[in-house]
Amino acid sequence: MSRIGKKPVAVPGGVSVTVNAENILTIKGPKGELKQTLDRDIKVEVKEGNIEFVRPTDQIRHRALHGLYRALASNMVKGVTEGYKTQLELIGVGFKASNQGNLLDLALGYSHNIIFEVPKELKVATAQEKGENPKITLEGIDKQLIGQVAAKIRGLRKPEPYKGKGVRYVGEVVRKKAGKAAGK
């Protein structure tokens, strides 16, 4: 049995959950609305302030989908009530970030600045405080979208292992390698 799939998702007050005939789960809350298409085999029951997922058999595929959809629903409920936030920091001499609306202007040590368009569903903010690295903050209700955009921004200049320069998540630890002199 899927331990995650068996656990019901608690629905707080102010959040409405609906499932239509095409098996589309819709969750509306104070911060917005999210939709997720479910597999036709997985059944959803909304009762007593909980969302429960039921699978038809113990096939590997059904067990996997059972836990997956429960986790997605849990993330959707948290997103429409609290929201998600991810921070990135730019480490390197001359690395800068600024934004105008949802256009992010990044100076990452290349010969040109990179203009990155953030999806309109997310809010982006940049901060540059004296003595600290520039920070980029992404906020929104869709956990998957925030993670994907943050990974794309990080991929523009991944942290390199010798000096640690690049774009990284706040709190991410980059293992540094020894340089040439240590090889002898």
C-alpha positions in Angstrom: 0.0 0.0 0.0 1.1 3.5 -0.7 1.7 5.2 2.6 1.4 8.7 1.0 -1.7 7.8 -1.0 -3.6 6.5 1.9 -3.2 9.7 3.9 -6.1 12.2 3.3 -5.3 15.8 2.4 -6.8 18.3 4.9 -8.7 21.1 3.2 -8.6 24.3 5.3 -11.5 26.8 5.5 -11.8 29.1 2.5 -10.6 26.5 0.1 -13.0 24.8 -2.3 -12.3 21.5 -4.1 -14.2 20.2 -7.1 -13.8 17.2 -9.4 -15.6 17.3 -12.8 -16.7 14.5 -15.1 -13.4 14.7 -17.1 -11.5 13.9 -13.9 -10.0 17.4 -13.5 -9.3 18.4 -9.9 -9.8 22.1 -9.3 -8.7 23.8 -6.0 -9.7 27.4 -5.3 -8.3 29.4 -2.4 -7.6 32.9 -1.2 -4.4 33.2 -3.4 -5.8 31.7 -6.6 -6.9 28.6 -8.5 -5.0 25.5 -9.6 -6.1 22.6 -11.8 -4.7 19.1 -12.3 -5.9 16.4 -14.7 -6.1 13.1 -13.0 -5.7 9.6 -14.4 -9.1 8.0 -15.2 -8.3 5.0 -12.9 -7.8 7.1 -9.7 -11.0 8.1 -8.0 -11.2 11.2 -5.8 -13.6 11.6 -2.8 -14.1 15.0 -1.1 -15.7 14.6 2.3 -15.6 16.2 5.7 -12.9 18.7 4.8 -10.6 16.0 3.4 -9.6 14.8 -0.1 -9.1 11.1 -0.4 -7.7 9.2 -3.3 -8.8 5.6 -4.1 -7.0 3.2 -6.5 -8.7 0.3 -8.2 -5.9 -2.4 -7.9 -2.4 -3.0 -6.5 -0.7 -2.8 -9.8 2.6 -0.9 -9.7 1.2 1.8 -12.0 -1.8 2.4 -9.8 0.3 2.5 -6.6 2.6 5.1 -8.2 -0.2 7.3 -9.4 -2.0 7.0 -6.0 0.9 8.6 -4.1 1.6 11.0 -7.0 -1.8 12.6 -7.1 -2.1 12.8 -3.3 1.2 14.7 -3.2 0.1 17.0 -6.1 -3.2 17.8 -4.3 -1.4 18.5 -1.1 1.0 20.9 -2.9 -2.0 22.6 -4.6 -3.8 23.1 -1.3 -0.7 24.6 0.3 -0.1 26.8 -2.8 -3.6 28.4 -2.8 -3.5 29.0 1.0 0.1 30.0 1.8 1.9 30.1 -1.6 5.5 29.2 -2.4 8.7 31.2 -2.4 12.2 30.4 -3.7 15.3 32.5 -3.4 18.4 32.4 -5.6 21.7 34.3 -5.0 24.3 35.4 -7.5 27.9 34.8 -6.4 30.7 36.3 -8.4 32.4 39.7 -9.1 30.1 41.9 -11.2 27.1 39.6 -11.1 23.9 41.6 -11.0 20.2 41.2 -11.3 17.4 43.7 -11.8 13.8 43.4 -12.9 11.2 45.5 -14.6 7.9 43.7 -14.1 8.4 40.1 -15.1 11.6 40.8 -17.2 14.7 39.8 -15.4 18.0 41.4 -16.5 21.0 39.3 -15.4 24.7 40.2 -15.7 26.4 36.8 -15.2 29.9 37.4 -16.5 29.1 36.8 -20.1 29.9 39.4 -22.8 26.2 40.4 -22.8 23.3 40.7 -20.3 20.7 37.9 -20.3 17.1 39.0 -20.4 14.9 36.3 -18.9 11.1 36.5 -19.1 9.4 35.1 -16.0 5.9 33.6 -16.5 3.1 36.0 -15.5 1.8 33.6 -12.9 4.9 34.3 -10.8 6.1 37.4 -9.0 9.8 38.2 -9.2 11.8 40.6 -7.0 15.5 41.4 -7.0 17.5 42.8 -4.1 21.0 44.1 -3.9 22.2 45.1 -0.3 25.6 46.4 0.4 28.1 43.7 1.4 25.7 40.9 0.3 25.2 38.9 -2.9 22.4 39.9 -5.2 19.2 37.9 -4.6 16.3 36.9 -6.8 13.0 36.0 -5.2 10.3 34.0 -7.0 6.8 33.8 -5.5 3.6 32.1 -6.7 1.1 29.4 -6.0 2.3 26.6 -8.4 5.2 24.7 -6.8 6.2 23.0 -10.0 6.3 26.2 -12.0 8.5 28.0 -9.4 10.9 25.1 -9.3 11.2 24.9 -13.0 11.8 28.7 -13.5 14.3 28.7 -10.6 16.2 25.7 -12.2 16.3 27.5 -15.6 17.7 30.7 -14.0 20.3 28.6 -12.1 21.1 26.8 -15.4 22.2 30.1 -17.0 25.4 30.0 -14.9 25.7 26.9 -12.6 28.0 27.2 -9.6 31.5 26.1 -10.6 33.4 23.8 -8.2 36.7 25.7 -7.9 35.6 29.2 -6.7 31.9 28.6 -6.3 30.9 31.4 -8.6 27.5 31.2 -10.3 23.8 31.2 -9.5 22.7 29.0 -6.6 19.7 28.6 -4.3 20.0 30.4 -0.9 21.4 27.8 1.5 22.7 25.5 -1.2 26.1 24.1 -0.4 28.6 23.7 -3.3 31.5 21.3 -2.6 34.7 23.0 -3.7 37.5 21.1 -5.4 41.2 21.6 -4.7 43.0 23.5 -7.4 46.1 22.5 -9.4 48.6 23.2 -6.6 47.0 20.5 -4.4 47.5 17.8 -7.0 51.3 17.6 -6.5 
